Amino acid sequence: MNLFDLVPYICEHITTEKEGELSVIAFPRFRSKFMQKYFVPKNKSALLRVRLDEHGTAVWDLIDGRRTIQEISEALADHFNNENNYEYRVAEFFTQL
């Protein structure tokens, strides 16, 4: 199976907020309550927050649990101005995610 054949979806423990035009995703540092209680420093949030750039936000907004990564990539061709290897940037986003 190829990366572009996969269908991404957003898990229920991930939240999305908008900061202007960009998305910020937040998710727990640890899923286990035990780990959260004993391994998250007192002065730190139990959530990790990741601010996505313009391209990351565009990709994130198209994740719906039905589209493949290939379909998302094709839908973003105009957003990326059909630049060379923009598909690689979309694939890299999912790999890092």
All heavy atoms as an XYZ file, in Angstrom:
813
protein
N       0.840     -1.175      0.000
C       0.000      0.000      0.000
C       0.888      1.243      0.000
O       1.899      1.310      0.657
C      -0.936      0.002      1.208
C      -1.865      1.193      1.214
S      -3.175      1.118      2.429
C      -4.372      0.193      1.520
N       0.465      2.230     -0.701
C       1.152      3.489     -0.904
C       0.604      4.526      0.084
O      -0.573      4.502      0.419
C       0.862      3.885     -2.357
C       1.403      5.204     -2.777
O       1.473      6.148     -2.014
N       1.755      5.278     -4.041
N       1.438      5.463      0.532
C       1.004      6.524      1.444
C      -0.186      7.283      0.874
O      -1.116      7.626      1.596
C       2.160      7.498      1.717
C       1.818      8.734      2.551
C       1.580      8.341      4.004
C       2.906      9.764      2.460
N      -0.189      7.527     -0.426
C      -1.248      8.311     -1.055
C      -2.583      7.574     -1.116
O      -3.610      8.179     -1.409
C      -0.816      8.765     -2.454
C       0.193      9.872     -2.416
C       1.549      9.596     -2.487
C      -0.211     11.186     -2.282
C       2.475     10.614     -2.432
C       0.713     12.219     -2.226
C       2.061     11.932     -2.303
N      -2.595      6.266     -0.817
C      -3.836      5.497     -0.798
C      -4.522      5.529      0.569
O      -5.661      5.095      0.700
C      -3.572      4.031     -1.170
C      -3.092      3.882     -2.604
O      -3.461      4.731     -3.447
O      -2.338      2.927     -2.877
N      -3.826      6.027      1.579
C      -4.379      6.038      2.938
C      -5.432      7.126      3.095
O      -5.389      8.169      2.449
C      -3.261      6.256      3.958
C      -2.159      5.197      3.969
C      -1.068      5.594      4.948
C      -2.730      3.834      4.321
N      -6.387      6.861      3.996
C      -7.453      7.811      4.295
C      -7.232      8.331      5.713
O      -7.478      7.620      6.687
C      -8.847      7.154      4.178
C      -9.938      8.144      4.560
C      -9.068      6.608      2.778
N      -6.756      9.573      5.859
C      -6.530     10.121      7.199
C      -7.839     10.571      7.845
O      -8.796     10.936      7.150
C      -5.615     11.311      6.937
C      -5.956     11.742      5.558
C      -6.340     10.488      4.811
N      -7.861     10.532      9.164
C      -9.001     11.060      9.912
C      -8.459     11.710     11.179
O      -7.345     11.449     11.600
C     -10.019      9.964     10.242
C      -9.536      8.949     11.238
C      -9.836      9.081     12.592
C      -8.768      7.860     10.836
C      -9.378      8.151     13.518
C      -8.307      6.934     11.753
C      -8.611      7.088     13.090
O      -8.151      6.179     14.010
N      -9.253     12.568     11.770
C      -8.856     13.283     12.977
C      -9.444     12.558     14.184
O     -10.657     12.398     14.280
C      -9.322     14.749     12.928
C      -8.674     15.448     11.729
C      -8.992     15.469     14.236
C      -9.183     16.847     11.460
N      -8.577     12.120     15.084
C      -9.005     11.401     16.280
C      -9.795     12.323     17.205
O      -9.590     13.535     17.214
C      -7.802     10.854     17.041
S      -6.891      9.600     16.147
N     -10.656     11.722     18.012
C     -11.511     12.498     18.905
C     -10.737     13.231     19.997
O     -11.230     14.204     20.554
C     -12.593     11.612     19.535
C     -12.079     10.518     20.436
C     -11.613      9.252     19.706
O     -11.852      9.122     18.495
O     -11.013      8.393     20.375
N      -9.528     12.809     20.314
C      -8.752     13.487     21.354
C      -7.949     14.689     20.824
O      -7.276     15.356     21.580
C      -7.835     12.504     22.087
C      -6.743     11.930     21.243
N      -6.937     10.854     20.419
C      -5.463     12.301     21.089
C      -5.808     10.580     19.793
N      -4.894     11.452     20.178
N      -8.077     14.968     19.532
C      -7.400     16.122     18.931
C      -8.423     17.231     18.713
O      -9.484     17.001     18.146
C      -6.738     15.747     17.590
C      -5.677     14.670     17.809
C      -6.140     16.979     16.930
C      -5.063     14.140     16.538
N      -8.100     18.420     19.178
C      -8.981     19.566     18.968
C      -8.324     20.537     18.003
O      -7.097     20.598     17.898
C      -9.309     20.291     20.290
O      -8.093     20.743     20.881
C     -10.039     19.379     21.253
N      -9.159     21.289     17.309
C      -8.678     22.274     16.349
C      -9.260     23.629     16.708
O     -10.451     23.746     16.952
C      -9.108     21.896     14.917
O      -8.672     20.573     14.620
C      -8.534     22.853     13.898
N      -8.409     24.626     16.737
C      -8.831     26.009     16.955
C      -8.309     26.832     15.786
O      -7.338     26.457     15.149
C      -8.224     26.559     18.256
C      -8.558     25.768     19.487
C      -7.696     26.179     20.679
O      -6.917     27.158     20.563
O      -7.800     25.518     21.717
N      -8.957     27.937     15.537
C      -8.492     28.861     14.499
C      -7.860     30.070     15.168
O      -8.379     30.603     16.135
C      -9.644     29.321     13.608
C     -10.138     28.261     12.650
C      -9.134     28.019     11.556
C      -9.733     27.124     10.483
N      -8.812     26.883      9.396
N      -6.713     30.478     14.660
C      -6.071     31.734     15.038
C      -5.944     32.528     13.755
O      -5.003     32.324     12.985
C      -4.705     31.496     15.677
C      -4.757     30.999     17.088
C      -3.384     30.908     17.746
O      -2.362     31.256     17.104
O      -3.344     30.478     18.898
N      -6.907     33.377     13.518
C      -6.965     34.079     12.242
C      -7.291     33.076     11.153
O      -8.264     32.339     11.232
N      -6.440     33.024     10.150
C      -6.640     32.100      9.023
C      -6.002     30.735      9.272
O      -6.234     29.800      8.512
C      -6.023     32.703      7.754
C      -6.668     33.994      7.320
C      -8.053     33.795      6.752
O      -8.239     32.839      5.976
O      -8.946     34.577      7.106
N      -5.178     30.614     10.312
C      -4.414     29.389     10.545
C      -5.074     28.501     11.593
O      -5.817     28.981     12.449
C      -2.985     29.735     10.977
C      -2.204     30.621     10.011
C      -0.819     30.912     10.564
C      -2.119     29.997      8.636
N      -4.770     27.216     11.535
C      -5.282     26.252     12.505
C      -4.231     25.943     13.562
O      -3.035     25.922     13.273
C      -5.671     24.936     11.814
O      -6.783     25.130     10.979
N      -4.710     25.701     14.759
C      -3.865     25.233     15.852
C      -4.489     23.929     16.328
O      -5.670     23.889     16.677
C      -3.814     26.251     17.014
C      -2.984     25.695     18.161
C      -3.262     27.578     16.540
N      -3.696     22.858     16.293
C      -4.206     21.578     16.776
C      -3.634     21.333     18.170
O      -2.514     21.723     18.461
C      -3.897     20.418     15.810
C      -2.397     20.255     15.576
C      -4.626     20.627     14.488
C      -2.033     19.056     14.726
N      -4.443     20.717     19.013
C      -4.018     20.426     20.380
C      -4.359     18.974     20.688
O      -5.421     18.480     20.304
C      -4.722     21.362     21.363
N      -3.441     18.315     21.386
C      -3.648     16.917     21.750
C      -2.907     16.646     23.052
O      -1.928     17.319     23.372
C      -3.204     15.965     20.633
C      -1.827     16.238     20.122
C      -0.729     15.574     20.654
C      -1.619     17.174     19.118
C       0.547     15.830     20.183
C      -0.343     17.435     18.641
C       0.743     16.760     19.181
N      -3.368     15.651     23.825
C      -2.735     15.366     25.110
C      -1.296     14.889     24.946
O      -0.972     14.161     24.012
C      -3.589     14.243     25.697
C      -4.792     14.133     24.857
C      -4.501     14.781     23.556
N      -0.431     15.326     25.876
C       0.955     14.838     25.881
C       0.975     13.327     26.086
O       1.791     12.628     25.510
C       1.749     15.498     27.005
C       2.016     16.952     26.791
C       2.785     17.537     27.970
N       2.903     18.969     27.851
C       3.904     19.599     27.256
N       4.894     18.909     26.739
N       3.926     20.908     27.188
N       0.090     12.849     26.943
C      -0.058     11.419     27.221
C      -1.540     11.099     27.216
O      -2.345     11.890     27.684
C       0.511     11.052     28.599
C       1.961     11.388     28.770
C       2.351     12.511     29.476
C       2.940     10.581     28.229
C       3.691     12.838     29.644
C       4.282     10.887     28.383
C       4.664     12.018     29.098
N      -1.912      9.936     26.729
C      -3.321      9.523     26.762
C      -3.714      9.006     28.135
O      -4.835      9.184     28.575
C      -3.589      8.451     25.717
C      -3.545      8.993     24.323
C      -4.043      7.968     23.353
N      -3.680      8.357     21.996
C      -3.967      7.651     20.953
N      -4.612      6.522     21.065
N      -3.605      8.056     19.765
N      -2.794      8.368     28.805
C      -3.065      7.777     30.113
C      -3.175      8.858     31.181
O      -2.317      9.736     31.288
C      -1.938      6.801     30.471
O      -1.910      6.542     31.844
N      -4.221      8.803     31.992
C      -4.393      9.743     33.102
C      -3.226      9.625     34.085
O      -2.758     10.617     34.626
C      -5.720      9.497     33.828
C      -6.937      9.733     32.978
C      -7.098     11.197     32.672
C      -8.367     11.419     31.890
N      -8.445     12.731     31.301
N      -2.751      8.403     34.310
C      -1.618      8.178     35.202
C      -0.395      8.933     34.695
O       0.276      9.630     35.448
C      -1.313      6.675     35.310
C      -0.056      6.378     36.072
C      -0.066      6.334     37.457
C       1.146      6.149     35.406
C       1.096      6.069     38.164
C       2.313      5.885     36.101
C       2.281      5.846     37.495
N      -0.108      8.781     33.409
C       1.056      9.448     32.818
C       0.890     10.964     32.889
O       1.847     11.673     33.190
C       1.247      9.009     31.369
C       1.530      7.532     31.191
S       3.155      7.078     31.773
C       4.141      7.560     30.387
N      -0.310     11.461     32.630
C      -0.552     12.896     32.705
C      -0.309     13.414     34.118
O       0.280     14.475     34.315
C      -1.975     13.232     32.278
C      -2.198     13.125     30.792
C      -3.611     13.495     30.403
O      -4.332     14.136     31.146
N      -4.017     13.071     29.219
N      -0.766     12.645     35.089
C      -0.649     13.081     36.480
C       0.805     13.122     36.943
O       1.223     14.058     37.628
C      -1.460     12.153     37.378
C      -1.439     12.553     38.829
C      -2.343     11.677     39.660
C      -2.310     12.116     41.114
N      -3.181     11.293     41.944
N       1.587     12.124     36.570
C       2.931     12.003     37.126
C       4.073     12.455     36.212
O       5.189     12.640     36.678
C       3.181     10.572     37.580
C       2.312     10.208     38.756
C       1.210      9.382     38.604
C       2.571     10.731     40.018
C       0.397      9.070     39.682
C       1.767     10.427     41.107
C       0.680      9.594     40.922
O      -0.122      9.296     41.993
N       3.819     12.629     34.932
C       4.909     12.954     34.015
C       4.810     14.321     33.352
O       5.744     14.752     32.693
C       5.060     11.868     32.952
C       5.575     10.582     33.519
C       4.712      9.540     33.806
C       6.923     10.421     33.787
C       5.191      8.356     34.343
C       7.402      9.243     34.323
C       6.535      8.207     34.611
N       3.697     15.012     33.501
C       3.585     16.363     32.972
C       4.044     17.327     34.060
O       3.493     17.332     35.155
C       2.135     16.695     32.540
C       2.026     18.151     32.117
C       1.686     15.771     31.417
N       5.077     18.119     33.786
C       5.549     19.073     34.795
C       4.433     20.013     35.247
O       3.548     20.364     34.472
C       6.649     19.853     34.061
C       7.075     18.954     32.962
C       5.848     18.180     32.558
N       4.472     20.415     36.496
C       3.417     21.240     37.092
C       3.178     22.538     36.327
O       2.075     23.013     36.249
C       3.765     21.553     38.543
C       3.871     20.325     39.409
C       2.742     20.277     40.396
C       2.928     19.127     41.361
N       2.166     17.976     41.006
N       4.215     23.136     35.789
C       4.057     24.405     35.096
C       3.778     24.256     33.599
O       3.779     25.233     32.873
C       5.300     25.281     35.308
C       6.561     24.606     34.811
O       6.566     23.419     34.523
N       7.630     25.363     34.720
N       3.546     23.051     33.137
C       3.277     22.782     31.721
C       1.828     22.349     31.528
O       1.214     21.751     32.401
C       4.186     21.670     31.181
C       5.646     21.998     31.169
C       5.960     22.908     30.022
C       7.464     23.128     29.946
N       7.836     23.934     28.841
N       1.314     22.630     30.355
C      -0.026     22.201     29.993
C      -0.014     20.700     29.695
O       0.984     20.161     29.214
C      -0.499     22.954     28.753
O      -1.685     22.397     28.249
N      -1.126     20.046     29.965
C      -1.254     18.628     29.627
C      -1.437     18.448     28.119
O      -1.367     17.337     27.610
C      -2.429     18.015     30.375
N      -1.666     19.557     27.413
C      -1.863     19.505     25.961
C      -0.650     20.043     25.223
O      -0.029     21.016     25.652
C      -3.078     20.340     25.551
C      -4.440     19.880     26.018
C      -5.498     20.889     25.596
C      -4.767     18.510     25.476
N      -0.331     19.410     24.112
C       0.648     19.942     23.171
C      -0.131     20.710     22.112
O      -1.157     20.235     21.623
C       1.435     18.820     22.503
C       2.426     18.080     23.372
C       2.991     16.893     22.617
C       3.548     19.010     23.800
N       0.333     21.886     21.779
C      -0.325     22.704     20.770
C       0.635     22.899     19.596
O       1.793     23.233     19.803
C      -0.730     24.053     21.356
C      -1.777     23.948     22.438
C      -2.034     25.257     23.159
N      -2.149     26.430     22.309
C      -3.273     26.846     21.723
N      -4.393     26.175     21.931
N      -3.284     27.935     20.971
N       0.123     22.690     18.398
C       0.925     22.842     17.185
C       0.212     23.844     16.277
O      -0.931     23.617     15.873
C       1.108     21.495     16.451
C       1.891     21.677     15.166
C       1.769     20.475     17.361
N       0.894     24.936     15.980
C       0.351     25.957     15.077
C       0.764     25.581     13.661
O       1.951     25.477     13.357
C       0.877     27.338     15.455
C       0.278     28.461     14.643
C       0.696     29.834     15.155
N       0.060     30.102     16.446
C       0.700     30.127     17.629
N       1.988     29.896     17.684
N       0.059     30.381     18.743
N      -0.221     25.376     12.807
C       0.044     24.988     11.425
C       0.239     26.228     10.559
O      -0.402     27.259     10.795
C      -1.115     24.152     10.878
C      -1.452     22.877     11.652
C      -2.672     22.201     11.046
C      -0.268     21.922     11.674
N       1.098     26.110      9.558
C       1.267     27.211      8.615
C       0.126     27.189      7.601
O      -0.805     26.392      7.712
C       2.639     27.140      7.940
C       2.817     25.937      7.035
O       1.863     25.147      6.837
O       3.929     25.761      6.504
N       0.202     28.063      6.618
C      -0.868     28.182      5.624
C      -1.127     26.864      4.902
O      -2.266     26.431      4.743
C      -0.501     29.265      4.602
C      -1.481     29.393      3.464
C      -0.982     30.300      2.357
O       0.016     31.013      2.556
O      -1.595     30.274      1.279
N      -0.050     26.199      4.462
C      -0.216     24.943      3.724
C      -0.717     23.832      4.646
O      -1.576     23.042      4.272
C       1.092     24.533      3.047
C       1.542     25.506      2.003
N       0.764     25.891      0.939
C       2.712     26.180      1.859
C       1.422     26.749      0.183
N       2.613     26.944      0.731
N      -0.174     23.755      5.858
C      -0.627     22.750      6.815
C      -2.101     22.919      7.148
O      -2.846     21.943      7.254
N      -2.533     24.166      7.302
C      -3.946     24.447      7.571
C      -4.817     23.998      6.409
O      -5.873     23.398      6.605
C      -4.154     25.946      7.856
O      -3.441     26.286      9.058
C      -5.614     26.293      8.029
N      -4.366     24.255      5.190
C      -5.131     23.850      4.002
C      -5.282     22.336      3.951
O      -6.371     21.817      3.671
C      -4.456     24.367      2.738
N      -4.214     21.616      4.248
C      -4.274     20.147      4.270
C      -5.194     19.688      5.400
O      -6.086     18.865      5.197
C      -2.864     19.538      4.423
C      -2.950     18.026      4.605
C      -1.984     19.879      3.227
N      -4.988     20.229      6.596
C      -5.760     19.829      7.780
C      -7.261     20.014      7.548
O      -8.068     19.173      7.929
C      -5.305     20.638      8.997
C      -5.918     20.186     10.276
C      -6.968     20.757     10.926
C      -5.532     19.061     11.068
N      -7.258     20.064     12.070
C      -6.385     19.016     12.180
C      -4.542     18.086     10.936
C      -6.283     18.043     13.163
C      -4.447     17.115     11.913
C      -5.303     17.096     13.001
N      -7.630     21.118      6.903
C      -9.037     21.415      6.661
C      -9.704     20.413      5.723
O     -10.934     20.297      5.714
C      -9.204     22.840      6.112
C      -8.913     23.902      7.159
O      -8.874     23.582      8.366
O      -8.713     25.076      6.763
N      -8.915     19.687      4.938
C      -9.492     18.711      4.003
C      -9.552     17.288      4.568
O     -10.093     16.391      3.923
C      -8.707     18.719      2.688
C      -8.866     19.987      1.842
C      -7.992     19.897      0.600
C     -10.322     20.209      1.464
N      -9.028     17.076      5.752
C      -9.083     15.745      6.358
C     -10.494     15.514      6.866
O     -10.983     16.220      7.748
C      -8.068     15.610      7.513
C      -6.646     15.784      6.989
C      -8.234     14.259      8.219
C      -5.593     15.840      8.074
N     -11.168     14.519      6.285
C     -12.560     14.261      6.664
C     -12.860     12.774      6.902
O     -13.997     12.409      7.153
C     -13.506     14.813      5.604
C     -13.322     14.173      4.234
O     -12.518     13.224      4.102
O     -13.978     14.632      3.281
N     -11.845     11.923      6.812
C     -12.074     10.492      7.022
C     -12.622      9.775      5.806
O     -12.902      8.580      5.867
N     -12.794     10.481      4.696
C     -13.293      9.862      3.464
C     -12.303     10.016      2.308
O     -12.184      9.129      1.482
C     -14.639     10.470      3.066
C     -15.762     10.170      4.056
C     -17.114     10.651      3.565
N     -17.145     12.066      3.215
C     -17.417     13.054      4.053
N     -17.676     12.795      5.302
N     -17.428     14.301      3.636
N     -11.613     11.139      2.262
C     -10.671     11.406      1.167
C      -9.334     10.735      1.431
O      -8.847     10.726      2.551
C     -10.404     12.904      1.033
C     -11.563     13.689      0.592
C     -11.152     15.146      0.396
N     -12.353     15.934      0.301
C     -12.564     17.074      0.929
N     -11.625     17.592      1.671
N     -13.691     17.703      0.792
N      -8.736     10.223      0.363
C      -7.381      9.685      0.470
C      -6.387     10.845      0.453
O      -6.740     11.974      0.082
C      -7.052      8.739     -0.704
O      -7.061      9.499     -1.909
C      -8.027      7.571     -0.781
N      -5.157     10.553      0.817
C      -4.120     11.571      0.752
C      -3.933     12.024     -0.697
O      -3.702     13.201     -0.957
C      -2.808     11.063      1.379
C      -3.022     10.850      2.885
C      -1.655     12.019      1.113
C      -1.859     10.235      3.626
N      -4.086     11.116     -1.643
C      -3.998     11.478     -3.062
C      -5.084     12.483     -3.424
O      -4.811     13.485     -4.094
C      -4.124     10.230     -3.944
C      -4.036     10.517     -5.431
C      -2.665     11.023     -5.836
O      -1.659     10.495     -5.399
N      -2.621     12.057     -6.658
N      -6.305     12.246     -2.985
C      -7.408     13.160     -3.285
C      -7.188     14.528     -2.630
O      -7.474     15.572     -3.234
C      -8.738     12.560     -2.831
C      -9.149     11.357     -3.643
C     -10.305     10.582     -3.030
O     -10.486     10.602     -1.796
O     -11.032      9.931     -3.810
N      -6.679     14.524     -1.408
C      -6.375     15.782     -0.725
C      -5.291     16.527     -1.494
O      -5.392     17.733     -1.735
C      -5.957     15.526      0.737
C      -7.164     15.041      1.549
C      -5.352     16.770      1.359
C      -6.832     14.548      2.941
N      -4.264     15.801     -1.902
C      -3.170     16.400     -2.668
C      -3.683     17.016     -3.967
O      -3.330     18.146     -4.311
C      -2.110     15.331     -2.953
O      -1.083     15.846     -3.738
N      -4.537     16.294     -4.667
C      -5.081     16.800     -5.931
C      -5.956     18.034     -5.705
O      -5.937     18.976     -6.503
C      -5.878     15.704     -6.634
C      -5.003     14.600     -7.188
C      -5.777     13.373     -7.640
O      -7.034     13.347     -7.503
O      -5.130     12.426     -8.119
N      -6.714     18.037     -4.602
C      -7.581     19.179     -4.297
C      -6.774     20.434     -3.980
O      -7.277     21.551     -4.117
C      -8.506     18.832     -3.130
N      -5.524     20.261     -3.560
C      -4.690     21.394     -3.175
C      -3.755     21.881     -4.283
O      -2.934     22.760     -4.039
C      -3.869     21.034     -1.934
C      -4.695     20.856     -0.673
C      -3.836     20.298      0.451
C      -5.320     22.172     -0.265
N      -3.887     21.335     -5.474
C      -2.995     21.731     -6.574
C      -3.027     23.238     -6.796
O      -1.981     23.877     -6.926
C      -3.373     20.994     -7.854
N      -4.209     23.829     -6.826
C      -4.313     25.276     -7.033
C      -3.760     26.046     -5.847
O      -3.123     27.091     -6.013
C      -5.766     25.685     -7.284
C      -6.249     25.244     -8.654
O      -5.408     25.020     -9.540
O      -7.478     25.123     -8.825
N      -3.998     25.543     -4.630
C      -3.494     26.215     -3.429
C      -1.964     26.317     -3.476
O      -1.394     27.325     -3.078
C      -3.937     25.471     -2.165
C      -3.388     26.060     -0.911
N      -3.945     27.157     -0.312
C      -2.315     25.726     -0.165
C      -3.245     27.469      0.760
N      -2.251     26.614      0.874
N      -1.324     25.265     -3.955
C       0.136     25.243     -4.048
C       0.625     25.815     -5.383
O       1.794     25.682     -5.722
C       0.658     23.814     -3.893
C       0.672     23.316     -2.471
C      -0.384     22.584     -1.965
C       1.746     23.579     -1.639
C      -0.373     22.115     -0.654
C       1.768     23.119     -0.331
C       0.706     22.390      0.160
N      -0.284     26.425     -6.143
C       0.058     27.018     -7.450
C       0.731     26.011     -8.377
O       1.614     26.364     -9.154
C       0.941     28.256     -7.283
C       0.235     29.343     -6.526
O      -0.937     29.613     -6.758
N       0.937     29.957     -5.587
N       0.343     24.752     -8.252
C       0.878     23.672     -9.088
C       2.407     23.646     -9.114
O       3.017     23.292    -10.108
C       0.319     23.751    -10.507
C      -1.146     23.429    -10.540
O      -1.562     22.346    -10.130
N      -1.956     24.365    -10.999
N       3.027     24.032     -8.006
C       4.492     24.039     -7.947
C       5.032     22.621     -8.094
O       4.328     21.643     -7.833
C       4.983     24.676     -6.645
C       4.674     23.865     -5.408
C       5.083     24.562     -4.113
O       4.725     25.724     -3.919
O       5.772     23.910     -3.317
N       6.256     22.505     -8.533
C       6.880     21.197     -8.705
C       6.932     20.470     -7.366
O       7.320     21.047     -6.355
C       8.301     21.329     -9.261
C       8.288     21.773    -10.707
O       7.310     21.579    -11.418
N       9.376     22.393    -11.140
N       6.567     19.207     -7.379
C       6.629     18.330     -6.212
C       5.832     18.809     -5.004
O       6.193     18.523     -3.873
C       8.085     18.076     -5.789
C       8.803     17.183     -6.757
O       8.182     16.338     -7.407
N      10.096     17.344     -6.866
N       4.732     19.544     -5.219
C       3.916     19.926     -4.074
C       3.328     18.688     -3.390
O       3.080     18.699     -2.193
C       2.804     20.917     -4.462
C       1.619     20.282     -5.148
C       0.543     19.799     -4.407
C       1.582     20.134     -6.528
C      -0.525     19.201     -5.034
C       0.519     19.536     -7.150
C      -0.540     19.071     -6.409
O      -1.601     18.463     -7.010
N       3.164     17.600     -4.154
C       2.667     16.355     -3.567
C       3.621     15.868     -2.477
O       3.187     15.310     -1.472
C       2.500     15.250     -4.625
C       1.517     15.569     -5.712
C       2.183     16.163     -6.959
O       3.350     16.611     -6.887
O       1.508     16.199     -7.995
N       4.915     16.103     -2.689
C       5.912     15.722     -1.689
C       5.676     16.499     -0.391
O       5.802     15.944      0.690
C       7.328     15.980     -2.215
C       8.381     15.788     -1.156
C       8.810     14.520     -0.788
C       8.930     16.882     -0.487
C       9.760     14.342      0.209
C       9.881     16.717      0.504
C      10.289     15.439      0.849
O      11.214     15.260      1.841
N       5.335     17.780     -0.505
C       5.068     18.588      0.695
C       3.852     18.056      1.448
O       3.848     18.019      2.675
C       4.844     20.050      0.312
C       6.116     20.720     -0.162
C       5.920     22.149     -0.497
N       5.654     22.920      0.714
C       5.421     24.219      0.712
N       5.442     24.892     -0.417
N       5.187     24.860      1.836
N       2.822     17.637      0.722
C       1.629     17.069      1.360
C       2.005     15.757      2.023
O       1.639     15.510      3.188
C       0.490     16.881      0.340
C      -0.678     16.144      0.972
C       0.043     18.233     -0.233
N       2.758     14.907      1.343
C       3.180     13.630      1.918
C       4.044     13.852      3.142
O       3.899     13.152      4.160
C       3.937     12.806      0.869
N       4.945     14.824      3.097
C       5.801     15.134      4.234
C       4.983     15.612      5.439
O       5.270     15.265      6.578
C       6.828     16.204      3.839
C       7.879     16.462      4.881
C       8.802     15.281      5.118
O       8.940     14.415      4.229
O       9.396     15.227      6.205
N       3.934     16.390      5.184
C       3.033     16.840      6.255
C       2.440     15.629      6.976
O       2.472     15.558      8.204
C       1.916     17.721      5.676
C       0.865     18.092      6.680
C       1.052     19.177      7.526
C      -0.322     17.370      6.797
C       0.088     19.546      8.450
C      -1.287     17.724      7.707
C      -1.075     18.808      8.551
N       1.924     14.674      6.212
C       1.325     13.488      6.839
C       2.354     12.609      7.529
O       2.077     12.024      8.561
C       0.515     12.689      5.823
C      -0.812     13.301      5.525
C      -1.048     13.980      4.349
C      -1.845     13.233      6.449
C      -2.270     14.572      4.084
C      -3.078     13.815      6.203
C      -3.287     14.490      5.012
N       3.538     12.538      6.969
C       4.608     11.755      7.600
C       4.990     12.360      8.950
O       5.145     11.637      9.939
C       5.842     11.688      6.675
O       5.444     11.113      5.437
C       6.938     10.867      7.290
N       5.109     13.666      9.011
C       5.466     14.330     10.264
C       4.311     14.330     11.261
O       4.532     14.324     12.467
C       5.911     15.772      9.995
C       7.231     15.835      9.297
C       7.674     17.265      9.035
O       7.033     18.212      9.452
N       8.770     17.398      8.318
N       3.107     14.352     10.747
C       1.940     14.364     11.623
C       1.883     13.098     12.426
O       1.597     13.069     13.579
C       0.680     14.516     10.766
C      -0.602     14.890     11.448
C      -0.483     16.217     12.204
C      -1.719     14.989     10.436
